Amino acid sequence: MNRTDYAAPLIDSELYAADLYLNHGFNQQLVLGFGVVGGYNPVDFPTPDQSMVQANAHLNYTPNRQFSLDVIAGEEYRTFQNLARGSYSMPVFVISAGFAPNDDIKFGLTASRQIYNSAAATAQDYVDTSVNGLLREHICKPLYFTLLGGYEHVEYFNAIDLPMPLPTLRDDYFYIQPAADIVLIRFWIVGGYYLRRQNTGSVSAVNFRANEFGVRTTIKF
């Protein structure tokens, strides 16, 4: 169950879902499988309630301690209450990969594509496609360097058929964040970062650029 609550005039939504997967481990390195996900998606007016089904394949590949890959990919079929519009289908996926060639460096990558309900009272859903990466390197004994970055593409579609449908908006967002942390003593870390964010949409009112600098400290007990 996943529930999202907003203050008015934004609209709330819920998702009740269950999944069943059958996986077979061919060996310690390779697992293949398939599965289905089914759910019911109540949404506040004016967006109609929806039902969704996903048919997915699953791959998990871990050839050694340095590399791992997990992929769930398939097709989602979505129907809308009272035939508010025709059914909608699209490919979906969740991908995660990690690579650590040695104890001093780590790479991480995640990617996903899923359907979500819009919080705006426009009777629309949106498809969110995102890719995020991480690089963490131990430069020397007290110094760590981290680089985060990501890209997100959001595209809206109408959840009801209207004589004059609402325009379907698009957003392209990216961020990059380099950071450095110094281990002063075993339980005390200090560091700093720079964050660059930028959004470009099909409507110029949502465009923005932002630069942020910060310092941080962590104390572990």
C-alpha positions in Angstrom: 0.0 0.0 0.0 1.2 3.5 -0.9 -0.8 6.5 0.1 -0.1 10.2 -0.8 -1.9 13.0 1.0 -1.8 16.7 0.0 -3.3 19.9 1.2 -6.2 21.2 -0.9 -6.5 22.0 -3.8 -4.1 19.2 -4.7 -5.5 15.7 -4.9 -4.7 12.5 -3.0 -4.1 9.1 -4.3 -3.5 5.5 -3.1 -2.1 2.3 -4.6 -2.9 -1.2 -3.3 -0.8 -3.8 -5.1 0.5 -7.3 -4.9 3.0 -9.2 -6.9 3.9 -12.8 -7.6 7.3 -13.8 -9.1 8.7 -17.2 -10.0 12.5 -17.1 -10.1 15.0 -19.8 -10.9 18.6 -19.7 -9.9 20.7 -21.4 -12.6 23.8 -21.0 -10.4 25.1 -18.6 -7.8 25.7 -15.9 -10.4 22.5 -16.0 -12.5 18.8 -15.8 -11.6 16.0 -15.5 -14.2 12.3 -15.2 -13.6 9.0 -13.7 -14.5 6.1 -12.3 -12.6 2.9 -10.2 -12.5 1.9 -7.2 -10.4 -1.7 -6.2 -10.0 -3.2 -3.3 -8.2 -6.1 -0.9 -7.6 -5.4 2.9 -7.6 -8.1 5.1 -6.1 -7.6 8.8 -6.8 -9.5 11.9 -5.7 -11.9 13.7 -8.1 -11.5 14.7 -10.9 -9.0 11.9 -11.8 -10.8 8.6 -12.1 -9.9 5.5 -10.1 -7.7 3.0 -12.0 -6.6 -0.6 -12.1 -3.1 -1.7 -13.2 -1.4 -4.9 -14.2 2.3 -5.4 -15.0 3.8 -8.4 -16.7 7.6 -8.5 -16.0 10.7 -10.4 -16.6 13.4 -10.5 -13.9 17.2 -10.8 -14.2 19.7 -10.9 -11.4 23.4 -11.3 -12.4 26.2 -11.3 -9.8 29.3 -12.8 -11.4 31.6 -11.8 -8.6 31.9 -9.6 -5.5 32.7 -6.6 -7.6 29.7 -6.4 -9.9 25.9 -6.9 -9.5 23.0 -6.2 -11.8 19.3 -6.5 -11.1 16.6 -5.8 -13.8 12.9 -6.0 -13.7 11.3 -4.9 -17.0 8.0 -5.5 -18.7 4.7 -3.8 -19.7 2.1 -2.1 -17.6 -1.6 -2.1 -18.6 -3.8 0.5 -17.0 -7.6 0.8 -17.2 -9.8 3.7 -15.9 -13.1 3.5 -14.0 -16.3 4.0 -15.9 -14.4 3.9 -19.2 -13.2 7.5 -18.6 -10.8 6.8 -21.4 -9.3 3.9 -23.3 -6.8 1.6 -21.7 -3.2 2.8 -21.5 0.0 0.7 -21.8 3.7 1.4 -21.8 7.0 -0.4 -21.0 8.2 -0.1 -17.4 11.4 -1.1 -15.7 13.5 -0.9 -12.5 17.3 -1.3 -12.9 20.1 -1.2 -10.4 23.8 -1.9 -10.9 26.8 -1.7 -8.7 30.5 -2.0 -9.4 33.3 -1.9 -6.9 36.7 -2.9 -8.5 38.4 -2.4 -5.1 37.9 -1.1 -1.6 38.6 2.5 -2.6 36.1 3.1 -5.4 32.4 2.4 -5.9 30.1 3.0 -8.9 26.3 2.8 -8.7 23.5 3.2 -11.3 19.8 3.1 -10.9 17.1 3.7 -13.6 13.3 3.4 -13.6 10.2 4.1 -15.6 6.8 4.0 -13.9 3.3 5.6 -14.0 2.2 8.0 -11.2 -0.9 10.1 -10.5 -0.6 13.8 -10.9 -1.3 15.8 -7.7 -2.8 18.7 -9.8 -6.6 18.7 -10.2 -6.2 18.2 -14.0 -7.4 14.5 -14.3 -3.9 13.4 -15.5 -1.3 10.8 -14.8 2.4 11.0 -15.7 5.2 8.7 -16.8 8.4 9.3 -14.9 11.6 8.0 -16.4 14.8 8.6 -14.4 18.5 7.7 -14.3 20.7 8.3 -11.3 24.4 7.6 -10.8 26.9 7.6 -7.9 30.7 7.6 -7.8 32.5 7.3 -4.5 36.3 7.3 -4.2 38.6 7.0 -1.2 41.3 9.5 -2.3 43.5 9.0 0.7 43.2 7.9 4.3 41.0 10.8 5.6 39.5 12.1 2.3 36.5 10.8 0.4 35.1 12.2 -2.9 31.5 11.6 -4.0 29.8 12.5 -7.3 26.0 12.2 -7.6 24.1 13.0 -10.8 20.8 12.2 -12.4 18.3 13.0 -15.1 14.5 12.8 -15.0 11.9 13.0 -17.8 8.3 13.5 -16.9 5.5 13.3 -19.4 1.8 13.8 -18.6 -1.2 12.1 -20.3 -5.0 12.6 -19.9 -6.9 10.1 -17.6 -10.2 11.1 -19.1 -11.5 11.7 -22.6 -12.7 15.3 -23.2 -13.9 17.0 -26.3 -11.0 19.4 -25.8 -8.4 17.5 -23.8 -6.0 19.3 -21.6 -2.5 19.9 -22.9 0.0 17.2 -21.9 3.1 18.8 -20.4 6.7 17.6 -20.3 9.6 18.3 -17.9 13.3 17.5 -18.2 15.2 17.8 -14.9 18.8 17.1 -14.1 21.1 17.5 -11.1 24.8 17.0 -10.3 26.4 17.1 -6.9 30.1 16.7 -6.2 31.1 16.5 -2.5 34.1 15.9 -0.4 34.2 14.5 3.2 37.1 14.3 5.6 37.3 11.8 8.5 38.7 13.8 11.3 38.5 11.0 13.8 36.8 7.6 13.8 33.3 9.0 14.7 33.5 12.6 13.3 33.2 13.5 9.6 33.0 17.0 8.0 32.5 17.9 4.4 31.1 20.2 1.8 29.2 19.9 -1.5 28.0 21.8 -4.5 24.5 21.1 -6.0 23.5 22.2 -9.5 19.8 21.7 -10.5 18.0 22.6 -13.6 14.5 22.0 -15.0 13.2 22.7 -18.5 9.5 22.2 -19.3 7.1 22.5 -22.2 5.7 25.4 -20.3 8.3 28.1 -19.5 6.7 28.9 -16.1 8.2 25.7 -14.6 11.8 26.4 -15.8 14.4 27.0 -13.1 18.1 26.9 -12.4 19.5 26.6 -8.9 23.0 26.5 -7.4 23.6 25.4 -3.8 26.7 25.2 -1.7 26.7 23.6 1.7 28.8 22.2 4.6 27.9 19.2 6.7 29.1 17.2 9.6 28.3 13.7 10.8 28.9 12.4 14.3 28.5 8.6 14.8 27.9 6.9 18.1 
